[in-house]
Amino acid sequence: MTMRDRFVTSAGEVLADPRSVIVLADISADAFAPAAARHPDRVVNVGIREQLMIGVAGGLALTGQRPIVHSYAPFLVERAYEQIKLDLGHQGVGAVLVGIGASYDRASAGRTHLAPADVALLDTLDGWTVHVPGHPDEVRPLLRDVVCGTGSAYLRLSTRSNAEAYPEAGDLRVVRDAGPGAPLLVAVGPVLDAALAAVADRPVTVAFTHRPRPFDTAGLRALAGTEVILVEPYLAGTSTRVVAEALADRPHRLLALGVGRAELRRYGGPEDHDRWHGLDAAGLRRSVDAFLDPA
């Protein structure tokens, strides 16, 4: 099953809690039809009106409900950003946003379906929890955890997946230990396997997290030496501020890798975009080599 499949199944399960309400804007409406048949008053489809979708979620949250709001990332976060800022943040209420499409899963649909800046945009707001699963098996426990909370959370789903799931890896989890003083590579979500392949023959410690916000700064400080490499599947540099602040009292060098800012104006598939942005194993290796072995 894909991350999206796991989300649909898991969201249907959490509707057993009468606080939970799923709010849609047509995307995935067919997939949620069985849940809507069981809970007709708690699966709300507002049509292709993403700003209204967030406004409805804010109103539901004000009444004590726990809305789960779902669409493609560019429609959910970018198109409705003002409503997220005002109807959720300014009103002091929380919701669970679940985005699909990631940075460029639907690259064949063109620029309208690309959202590499979604996490950076939410990072301009206060108090958000952001989860970026690296495997479908991480989705169910993460969804249940954030639905049981009270604050605002963003669950960023992708068609990409690592070979192994790490459901408990909110805090940094070491998946490859190169020993004290070794360069540290932090991989977020589904870029872990490519990162591991990129440094397979280099003495680099690799740590994984599916929760870039709040970032595990204590774990980072415990693991980091002089060189830190950050690999994120969204806009390059999104977590640079957090890492730099956490290590501000010690000398360090930071390489932040992710989706570039340049407008490519290309279609292709997600694997093509990985390659164009240097997020495949070969591209990551080139960047790591240039960072650790400067000419």
C-alpha positions in Angstrom: 0.0 0.0 0.0 1.1 3.6 -0.7 1.3 6.3 2.0 -1.9 7.7 0.6 -3.6 4.3 0.9 -2.4 4.0 4.5 -3.7 7.5 5.2 -7.2 6.8 3.9 -7.5 3.5 5.8 -6.1 5.1 9.0 -8.2 8.2 8.8 -11.3 6.0 8.4 -10.3 4.3 11.7 -9.8 7.5 13.7 -13.4 8.5 12.8 -14.3 6.1 15.6 -13.4 9.1 17.8 -16.5 11.4 17.6 -14.1 14.5 17.8 -12.6 13.6 14.4 -13.9 15.2 11.1 -12.3 14.7 7.7 -12.5 17.8 5.5 -11.9 17.5 1.7 -11.9 19.6 -1.4 -12.8 16.9 -3.9 -9.3 15.3 -3.9 -9.6 11.7 -2.6 -13.4 12.0 -2.2 -14.0 8.6 -3.9 -11.5 6.9 -1.6 -13.3 8.3 1.5 -16.8 7.2 0.2 -16.9 4.2 2.5 -16.0 6.3 5.5 -18.6 8.9 4.5 -21.2 6.2 4.3 -20.4 5.2 7.9 -20.1 8.7 9.2 -22.0 11.0 6.9 -21.9 13.9 9.3 -18.1 13.7 9.8 -16.7 13.5 6.2 -17.2 16.9 4.7 -16.4 17.7 1.0 -16.6 21.4 0.2 -15.8 21.0 -3.5 -12.9 22.6 -5.2 -12.6 25.4 -2.6 -9.4 24.9 -0.7 -9.6 28.2 1.2 -13.1 27.3 2.3 -11.8 23.9 3.3 -9.4 25.5 5.8 -12.0 27.9 7.0 -14.4 25.1 7.7 -11.7 23.3 9.6 -11.1 26.4 11.7 -14.7 26.6 12.5 -14.9 22.9 13.4 -11.9 23.3 15.7 -13.5 26.2 17.5 -16.4 23.9 18.4 -14.0 21.3 19.9 -13.7 19.0 16.8 -10.4 17.7 15.5 -10.4 18.3 11.7 -8.2 16.3 9.4 -7.8 18.4 6.2 -6.5 16.7 3.0 -5.5 17.7 -0.5 -2.5 18.0 -2.8 0.3 19.9 -1.1 0.2 23.0 -3.4 -3.6 23.3 -2.9 -3.6 22.6 0.8 -0.6 24.7 1.9 0.2 27.3 -0.8 -3.2 28.1 -2.1 -4.8 28.3 1.4 -1.9 29.8 3.3 -3.7 32.9 4.4 -6.5 30.8 5.8 -4.0 28.6 7.6 -2.4 31.7 9.1 -5.7 33.3 10.2 -8.4 30.7 10.6 -6.1 28.3 12.5 -3.1 30.2 13.8 -4.6 33.5 14.6 -7.7 31.9 16.2 -5.5 29.7 18.3 -7.0 26.4 17.2 -5.3 23.3 15.7 -5.9 21.0 12.8 -4.2 18.1 11.1 -3.2 18.9 7.5 -2.4 15.8 5.3 -0.8 16.6 2.0 0.0 14.4 -1.0 2.2 15.0 -4.0 5.2 16.0 -1.9 7.7 18.2 -3.9 7.1 16.6 -7.4 5.4 13.3 -7.2 2.9 14.5 -9.8 5.5 16.2 -11.9 3.7 15.0 -15.1 0.8 17.3 -14.2 3.1 20.4 -14.4 4.0 23.2 -12.0 0.5 23.4 -10.5 1.2 20.1 -8.7 4.7 20.9 -7.4 5.2 22.1 -3.9 8.8 22.0 -2.7 8.2 25.1 -0.5 5.4 23.7 1.6 7.4 22.9 4.7 9.3 26.2 4.5 6.0 28.1 4.2 4.5 26.4 7.3 7.8 27.1 9.1 6.9 30.8 9.0 4.1 30.0 11.5 4.5 29.2 15.1 4.1 25.9 16.8 3.6 23.5 13.9 4.6 19.8 14.1 5.7 18.5 10.7 6.0 14.8 9.9 7.6 13.6 6.6 7.2 9.8 6.6 9.8 7.7 4.8 7.8 4.6 4.5 4.0 3.7 4.3 4.2 1.8 7.6 5.1 5.1 9.4 1.8 6.8 8.4 -0.7 5.1 10.6 1.1 5.7 14.0 2.0 9.2 13.0 -1.6 10.1 12.0 -3.0 8.6 15.2 -0.5 10.5 17.3 -1.2 13.9 15.7 -5.0 13.4 15.8 -4.8 12.7 19.5 -3.0 16.0 20.0 -4.3 19.5 20.1 -1.9 21.7 18.1 -1.5 22.0 14.4 0.4 19.3 12.5 1.3 18.7 8.8 1.7 15.1 7.6 3.5 15.2 4.2 2.9 12.1 2.2 4.8 10.9 -0.8 4.9 8.2 -3.4 8.6 7.7 -2.6 9.6 5.3 0.1 12.7 3.9 1.9 13.1 0.2 2.1 12.7 0.1 5.9 10.2 1.9 8.2 11.2 3.7 11.4 7.9 4.6 13.0 9.6 5.8 16.2 12.1 8.1 14.6 10.8 11.5 15.5 14.0 12.1 17.4 17.1 11.5 15.3 17.7 7.8 14.9 21.2 6.6 13.9 21.0 4.1 11.1 24.7 4.1 10.4 27.4 4.9 13.0 30.8 5.9 11.8 32.2 6.7 15.2 33.0 9.8 17.2 34.0 12.9 15.3 32.7 11.5 11.9 30.7 13.8 9.6 27.0 13.6 10.4 24.4 13.3 7.6 20.8 13.9 8.6 18.2 12.5 6.2 14.6 13.5 6.4 11.8 11.2 5.2 12.1 9.3 1.9 15.6 10.5 1.0 17.3 8.1 3.5 18.0 5.2 1.1 19.6 7.6 -1.5 21.7 9.2 1.2 22.9 5.9 2.6 23.9 4.8 -0.9 25.7 8.0 -1.5 28.0 7.6 1.5 28.2 3.8 1.5 32.0 3.8 1.4 32.6 7.0 3.3 33.0 7.2 7.1 29.9 9.3 7.6 27.3 8.8 10.4 23.8 8.8 9.0 20.7 9.7 11.2 17.1 9.6 10.1 14.0 11.6 11.2 10.5 11.8 9.9 9.8 14.9 12.2 11.7 18.0 11.0 9.5 20.2 13.2 10.2 20.3 16.1 13.7 19.3 15.1 15.6 17.1 17.5 18.2 19.7 18.4 19.4 17.8 21.5 20.0 14.7 19.3 21.8 16.8 16.8 24.1 18.3 19.4 24.9 14.9 20.7 25.8 13.5 17.2 27.3 16.4 15.4 31.0 17.0 14.9 32.4 19.6 12.7 30.7 18.7 9.5 26.9 18.4 9.2 25.1 17.4 6.0 21.3 18.0 5.8 19.3 16.2 3.1 15.7 17.1 2.9 13.1 16.2 0.2 11.8 19.7 -0.1 13.3 23.2 -0.5 17.0 23.2 0.1 17.9 25.0 3.3 14.5 24.7 5.0 16.1 23.5 8.2 19.4 25.4 8.0 18.2 28.0 10.5 17.3 25.3 13.1 20.6 23.5 12.7 22.7 26.7 12.7 20.9 27.9 15.9 21.4 24.5 17.6 25.1 24.5 16.9 25.7 28.3 17.2 28.1 27.8 20.2 30.5 25.5 18.4 32.5 25.6 15.1 30.8 23.7 12.4 30.3 23.5 8.6 26.8 22.8 7.2 25.8 21.5 3.8 22.1 21.8 3.1 20.8 19.7 0.2 17.3 19.6 -1.1 15.1 20.8 -4.0 16.7 23.8 -5.7 15.0 27.2 -6.1 15.6 27.4 -9.9 12.4 27.0 -12.0 13.2 23.9 -14.2 10.1 24.3 -16.4 10.2 20.5 -17.1 7.7 17.7 -16.7 9.2 14.2 -16.4 8.7 11.9 -13.3 9.9 12.1 -9.7 13.0 10.1 -10.5 13.9 12.7 -13.2 13.5 15.5 -10.7 15.6 13.7 -8.1 18.4 13.6 -10.7 17.9 17.2 -11.8 18.0 18.5 -8.2 20.9 16.2 -7.3 18.8 14.2 -4.8 19.6 10.8 -6.3 22.5 8.8 -4.9 24.9 9.9 -7.6 24.0 13.6 -7.1 24.2 13.4 -3.4 27.6 11.7 -3.7 28.9 14.5 -5.8 27.8 17.1 -3.3 29.1 15.2 -0.3 32.5 14.7 -2.0 32.8 18.4 -2.8 31.9 19.3 0.7 34.2 16.9 2.6 37.1 17.0 0.1 37.3 20.6 -1.1 39.8 21.2 -3.8 
